Structures are given as C-alpha cells and as structure tokens.
Amino acid sequence: MDELSPIYRNAEIYDALYEGRGRSYEADSQTLVKYIRERNASASALLDVACGTGRNLRSFADAFEHVEGVDLAEDMLRVAQKRLPGVPLHQGDMKDFRLDRRFDAITCLFSAIGYLDDAGQLNAALRCFGRHLKPGGVLVVEPWYFPDNALSGRVMGDVVTVGGQTISRLSHTVVEGRAHRMTAHYLVADAESGIRHFTDLHMLSLFSRHEYETAFAEAGVASVEFLQTGRDRPGLLIGVKS
Ligand SMILES: C[S@@+](CC[C@H](N)C(=O)[O-])C[C@H]1O[C@@H](n2cnc3c(N)ncnc32)[C@H](O)[C@@H]1O
C-alpha cells in the first residue's frame, strides 16, 4: 500500500469506531498472551507491528516487562503514544523497519499484513520480523482471508456514537484478481461541526495459506499453526523461531 487510507490519518475516528463496535481488544490480547506463553513461558519483550492506536499494546504492556510498537501512520502513532506514555513507538514500514533490539514475541494483528501487495513484499516483511525475533521467539500474524474462503460482494455497516461523535461506516468488498477491493464510506457528525464525509479504498491481498507458510519458513519460523478464531475473523498463524 503506497498511500495510507484516510482512516489512518483520522486516528481518533478509527479508535472511536472500533470502541463503538465493541471490538474485543482486551480479551483478544489476553488470549494472545496465553498462546505466546504456551510457546515461550519466559517471554518478556514484545513488539506489535502495525500497532495502530495501540489498543492491543495497552493490554500487552500489563503482561510483558517491555513492549514496543511500529506503524506506518503518524496519526495512528500519535493516538497510540497518548494511550501508552513512555512506550517506544516507531514510525516504520513492516517490510524494512530496523530496531536495535530483538524480541521474544512479535504480533501483527487485525490483518494489517493484507496491505502488502504481493508475495515478494510478504516475504520481505516476514524476514524483517524474523530478524527482530530471538531464537525461541513467537510470531503471531492475523492474516487476511485466503483465496479459497474470500467472499465477494459483501456489504457491512455500522453506526456508533462515542464521546458526542456519531460515525457511520458502510463498506462493500469484492474479489478483484488476487485481492479484496474494499470501499468504505464514512459519515462523521458532531454538534459543532455538523456532518462530513470521506471515502476509503483498501486493497487487501488474498495470500494463500501456502504463501504465508513459505514466508514464515523463509523467516526461520518453522512449524506454523493455523488457529480458527471464530466467525467473521480470518484466524491466526503462529510459529516459533528456531
Ligand atoms: C486495520 S489497522 C490495525 C491496527 C491495530 N493493529 C489494531 O488492531 O487496531 C492496520 C494498520 O496497519 C498499518 N499499516 C498499513 N501498512 C503498513 C506497513 N506497510 N507497515 C506498517 N504499518 C502498516 C496502518 O497504518 C494501520 O495502523
């Protein structure tokens, strides 16, 4: 993805939307902590890649001694930093960021990996994650959908009110070649400013499970498991660096 979608330059709206939708960041993070500890009981340092506004990191910070985050979007990091004073957050691209330490666990959640354009970029990103993992480190990636379970012609809609602001989001998603093309329209209203509208286009690659597994293997992370995470969620890929 060369240009960030407008929603990632409107981080407060992103944050309010998923709060209003009741996305279960805290419960999900606790489940992830359990999966990580089952594979590396003494894990103490975690990096969340594409950390967005830092909601998962907020919970991870209670479970691990040291946490850090990386994201491409300055505005998402601004909101994350308010939520996580003192936590090192870095602006960077998941394909080629460089930090001066290695971690016991790396997460890349909410299908952010789908923003990579092709298998070459997927391999580059996973190699970058691998370089930042200690031996025995756990890698957790929430993929986007696989080509064989990707629905086409899907409409979703939400209207939420959070903190005096009402946000409506309507999205339409179709399969286009090896990607999902998702168009989302936002209407955002509050008493002072009235109503404004913006449109987002997200191209999300439909990598196959084999492509993910190959990328994990190239990163030195073998024996990848795929865990189902329930209806309307694409699942989780988890592996341990040898
Ligand atoms: C769907 S949001 C997920 C954010 C967060 N993980 C969450 O669960 O709320 C996708 C995030 O990926 C980030 N992103 C997109 N492409 C990226 C890239 N190449 N490198 C790093 N971050 C990227 C966006 O800025 C955005 O914050």
The ligand as an SDF file (V2000), in Angstrom:
LIG
                    3D

 27 29  0  0  0  0  0  0  0  0999 V2000
   -6.5560   -2.4310   10.4520 C   0  0  0  0  0  0  0  0  0  0  0  0
   -5.3490   -1.3850   11.1630 S   0  0  0  0  0  0  0  0  0  0  0  0
   -4.8520   -2.3750   12.5490 C   0  0  0  0  0  0  0  0  0  0  0  0
   -4.2560   -1.5550   13.6710 C   0  0  0  0  0  0  0  0  0  0  0  0
   -4.1270   -2.2960   15.0000 C   0  0  0  0  0  0  0  0  0  0  0  0
   -3.2630   -3.4590   14.8900 N   0  0  0  0  0  0  0  0  0  0  0  0
   -5.4920   -2.6750   15.5170 C   0  0  0  0  0  0  0  0  0  0  0  0
   -5.7380   -3.8790   15.7110 O   0  0  0  0  0  0  0  0  0  0  0  0
   -6.3240   -1.7820   15.7460 O   0  0  0  0  0  0  0  0  0  0  0  0
   -3.9950   -1.5520   10.0690 C   0  0  0  0  0  0  0  0  0  0  0  0
   -2.7470   -0.7810   10.4970 C   0  0  0  0  0  0  0  0  0  0  0  0
   -1.6910   -1.1620    9.6150 O   0  0  0  0  0  0  0  0  0  0  0  0
   -0.8760   -0.0250    9.4050 C   0  0  0  0  0  0  0  0  0  0  0  0
   -0.0860   -0.3010    8.2010 N   0  0  0  0  0  0  0  0  0  0  0  0
   -0.5170   -0.4360    6.9300 C   0  0  0  0  0  0  0  0  0  0  0  0
    0.5110   -0.7320    6.1090 N   0  0  0  0  0  0  0  0  0  0  0  0
    1.6150   -0.7830    6.9050 C   0  0  0  0  0  0  0  0  0  0  0  0
    3.0020   -1.0510    6.6530 C   0  0  0  0  0  0  0  0  0  0  0  0
    3.4440   -1.3170    5.4160 N   0  0  0  0  0  0  0  0  0  0  0  0
    3.8580   -1.0490    7.6920 N   0  0  0  0  0  0  0  0  0  0  0  0
    3.4300   -0.7640    8.9500 C   0  0  0  0  0  0  0  0  0  0  0  0
    2.1310   -0.4890    9.2450 N   0  0  0  0  0  0  0  0  0  0  0  0
    1.2440   -0.5110    8.2320 C   0  0  0  0  0  0  0  0  0  0  0  0
   -1.8760    1.1110    9.2840 C   0  0  0  0  0  0  0  0  0  0  0  0
   -1.2580    2.3690    9.4700 O   0  0  0  0  0  0  0  0  0  0  0  0
   -2.8610    0.7280   10.3950 C   0  0  0  0  0  0  0  0  0  0  0  0
   -2.4960    1.3200   11.6230 O   0  0  0  0  0  0  0  0  0  0  0  0
  1  2  1  0
  2  3  1  0
  2 10  1  0
  3  4  1  0
  4  5  1  0
  5  6  1  0
  5  7  1  0
  7  8  2  0
  7  9  1  0
 10 11  1  0
 11 12  1  0
 11 26  1  0
 12 13  1  0
 13 14  1  0
 13 24  1  0
 14 15  1  0
 14 23  1  0
 15 16  2  0
 16 17  1  0
 17 18  1  0
 17 23  2  0
 18 19  1  0
 18 20  2  0
 20 21  1  0
 21 22  2  0
 22 23  1  0
 24 25  1  0
 24 26  1  0
 26 27  1  0
M  CHG  2   2   1   9  -1
M  END
$$$$
